Amino acid sequence: MTVEFRAVWVEGIDLPEIGRRLGADLRSAQRCGLIELIDGLSYGDGTAVIWADRLNNDWIQIIEAQGRECSYALTDLSARGGQAMRMGWGLNGIADLVYSVDGEETTVFSVTVPGERWGKAPGALDSYAAGLRFDLEDTSWKTDPDLPSEWMAFAEWAESSPLSEQSDADLVLPEGWWDFYEMSLNGYDPAVATCVTSALTLIGRMTGREIDDAWLSGIHTRLAMPVEL
């Protein structure tokens, strides 16, 4: 996972049909791993790139490596009896989780504000959200047993010493804090991480499989398509 991430999940059609609905050049499809995918990107060339494959028998998982053409096409991807979802995050924060059914935007689900739902059926995903936390103001992460014991001390230091004003050469940190420092520079925050994890868990409950290392380390299909200006 990176500072910017976008993914789409589609049920009801196969990968060639997804490519056709997106306007991808199916003749240029390639099978590759994640490192090859990233190394082959050429930003600003007017091309959108996805990396996609079966998540299980019912759902296809799509990582948007470049561009947002897939995220913008949920209604097309769910048309004629299908389902499609998208979520992601970037420098502007976590995007809403959007769910489309049979060509209609059905639910827009806020990942960071509890209870904020929109769409034709605002509560359509609520049954998958039991026990999950979608609230940036929720501080219960502070008592999470998996939270490193030194994180709170680091967080207090970071708050009083803005990271943007620090130079690596000038920093003197306890040895165990360097990983925390690098994570913070990359935008990590426990409250945000809780919301992201909850959203991915919700999607996993619905699709029947969460995104995992086994899938991300696999060989999947790279498809390219022109960016709509």
N, C-alpha and C positions, 0 to 999 in steps of 0.2 A: 504494500500500500504506500502511496506517495502523498505529497502535499495536495495534489490534484488527482481526483479519481472519479470516473463516471462508469456506471454499468447499467445494463438493461437485461431483463429476463422476459422470455417470450414462450408462450404455450399455445399449441394448436397448429403450428406449421413447422416445416423442416428448414434446415439451414439454406439450401438453394432458394427456397421461396422467400426467406428473409432477405437474401441478397437481391432477388428480383424486385421486391417491394422497395428496397432502399436505392435501387438503381446502380448496384455494384456491378463491376466487370467480373463476372463469374469465371471467365477464362484466365484471369490473372490470380485466382485464388492460390494461396500457398499454405502449406503446413509448416508451422514453426513454433519454437519455444518463446518464452517471454523475453529473454535476452536478445534473441535474433529480431523479434518484433520491435523492441525499443531501438536497437542499433540501426534498423532500417527506416526509421521515421525521418521525414524531411518536412519540417514545419514551414508553413507559408507557401506550399506548392499548389494550393487549391484542391487538396485531396483530403478526404476523411478516411480514417482507417479503423476497422474493428477487428477484434480477435475473439472468435466465437466457437462454441462447440456444445454438445449435449452436456447438461448438468445431471440429468437422469432420463428416464424414458419419456417424461412429459415435458420438461422444460429445457430450453436452450439458454445458456448464459453468455452474455456479450460484454466484453470490456471495450470501452471506447478509448482507443489509444491516441487518436487524433481527430479533432472535429466533434461536432455534436449532432450529426445528421440522424443518428439512430435515436438519440434522446428525443428529438423533435418529431419522430415518426411513430409514436406509440399508438395513435388511433389507426394508422395504416397497418401496423404490425399485429394489432388485435382484431382487425376487421374479419368479418365472416365467421364469428363464433369463437375467436381466440381471446387470450389474455396477454397483457404486457405490463411490466412495471419498470420504473427507473429510479435510481437514487445516486447521489454522489456528493462530493464536496470540493472546495477549492479555496482560493485566497479570500473569497467573500463569505466563507462559512459553509454550513451544511445545507444542501438543497432539500426541498420538500420531497417526500416519496410520492410518486404519482403512479396511479393504477388505472389502467384502461381495459374495458371489457367490450367485446363485439363492436369495436370501432368508436366507442364513446369514452370520454374521460369520466371515470366513475368516482374516484376518490383522490383528493390531494391531502396528504397526511403530513402534518408538521412533525419533524423529527426532534425539534428543540423546544416547542411550546406545547405543554400538555393540553389535550382536548381540542386543539385547533384542527378542524377537518372541513373540507369543502367538496363540492362535486355533486353528481347525481345521487350517489349513495355515500354520504360522508362517513358512515360507520362501518363500511364494508370490510375494513381490515382490523377493526377493533378486537375481534375475537382472537387474532393472532398476537395481540399486544399484551396479553396478561402477564403481569410480573415484570414487564420491561419498563425502562425509564426514559422518558422523552421530555426532559426539562433541564435546560442549561443552568437554572437557578438551584437545582437539587444538589445538596452538599453531602448526601449519604455516601458518595464515593470515598469520603475521608475515612470511613470505618470499614472499607473493603479489606478483607484479610489478605488479598493479593497485592495491595498497594505497597510498594517498597517503603520500609520504615523511615528512610531518610528523605522521602519526597517532600513532606510538609516543610521540613527545615530548608530544603532547597527552594521551594516555592516562596517562602517568606523572604529568603535572600533575593530571589529574582524580582520580587515585587518592589523591594527597596533599591535594587540596582538594575535598572532597565537593561535587558539583554542587548538592545540595539546600540547602547552606549559603551558596550564592552569590546575589548580587543582580546583575541585569543592570546596574544603575546603578553598582555598585562594581567591576565587572569591568574589567580592563585586559588584553586578549588581543592576541597578534599577529594581524594582519589575516586571515591564512589560517586561523585557528582558529575563527572564529565559526560557520562551517558545521558543524564538528565538534561544537562546543558545543550547537548546536540539535539535531543528530542524537542526541547523548547524552541530552539532555533528553527526547527522544521514544522513548528506550529502545534506540537502536541500539548494537549490540556486534558486532564482526567475527566472533567465534566463533558467536554466535547467527545472524548473517546467513549464515554458511557452511552451517549446518544447514538453515535455511529454504530457501536456494537449492538445496541438494542435494535436499530433499524435493520442491520444485516441478519440478526436473529429472527426478526419478524419475517423477513423475506425467506429465510431458510425454512421456517415453519410452514409457509405457504407453498413453496416449491417442493419441499421434501428433502432438501439438502442445502446446507449453508456453503457459501464460498469457502474454500479451504486450500491448504498448501498442496494437496494432491492434485487438485485441478489446476492451480496456478503454476505448478511445476511441470505440467503436461505439454503435449504438442497439440496445437489447435489451429483452426483455419484463420488466415489473415485475408480480409477482403477490403478492397479500396473502392471509393466512390467519389464523384465530384462533389464539392461543397456548394450548396445553394447560396448564392449571394443575395 
